[in-house]
Amino acid sequence: MTVNPSAGVSLWRQVSETLAKEIETGRLAANQRLPPSADLAKRFAINRHTVLKALAHLQAEGLVRIERGRGSYAVVNPLEFRLGPRQWFEQNLLQSNRTPSRTIISIAEMPAPADIAKALNIRAKSKVLFVTILGEADKTPVNFGYHYFPMARLAGIKAAFEAVGDQPREDFSFSGILKSVGVSDWRRKTIRIRARLPSREEAARLKIPANEALLVTSVVSVNADNAPVVYADTCYGSGRTELVVEL
């Protein structure tokens, strides 16, 4: 890739904007060492002095950390994602001045595996709706989740999700989905957090390196009668997100 001298934007700024986008989208992960300035100069077909000016600007912007004798490192200010009984995805992002959106990736009916049935307090192999969803902040992936809904307990849940469509939606909310099938009040009851490496699909969906650890929350949410209405495993890139549990 080369920069465009006739673009009306200084060369060093074009370089800094390109690297900033790669940091913000996760192509350059938090604390990842950037290529040496000589390699960046070759990549952008410019002189090393211009690269150093771009890196100095990124350091001033808080996106790069320059360590004498060691090189330059990407800095990603992680998004604080708060987990409480009634703190939801859209609230988290709006409070951080981010625009939330979600995309339904897949919808399928399936018999509940034993562990999912136990979490939802239903019989094993009872029918559940399995929904995978990608959540984004300002069009940058934040989480990728696997959601299981007990269909006998939530009549109409499949139609409610199908009505959303498969395009990114800023107005999507689980509260709206659940309210449409008669659940006016719900809350998280249990939260478990663990770490693991991503699958190939998870890394691709979240746009993170294959060796970056995921933070995975396993959550059971219940209605006002304490009956489970959803079990969800949700994956977050550890370099982009901090989970804050509020009790």
Salt bridges, closest charged atoms under 4 A:
GLU22 OE2 - ARG27 NH1 3.34
GLU22 OE2 - ARG43 NH2 2.58
GLU67 OE2 - ARG65 NE 2.75
GLU67 OE1 - ARG70 NH1 2.76
GLU80 OE1 - ARG82 NH2 2.66
GLU90 OE1 - ARG102 NH2 2.77
GLU109 OE1 - LYS127 NZ 3.32
GLU109 OE2 - LYS158 NZ 3.08
ASP171 OD1 - ARG169 NE 2.71
ASP185 OD2 - ARG86 NH2 3.26
GLU201 OE2 - ARG205 NE 3.42
GLU202 OE1 - ARG196 NH1 2.85
GLU246 OE2 - ARG82 NH1 2.65
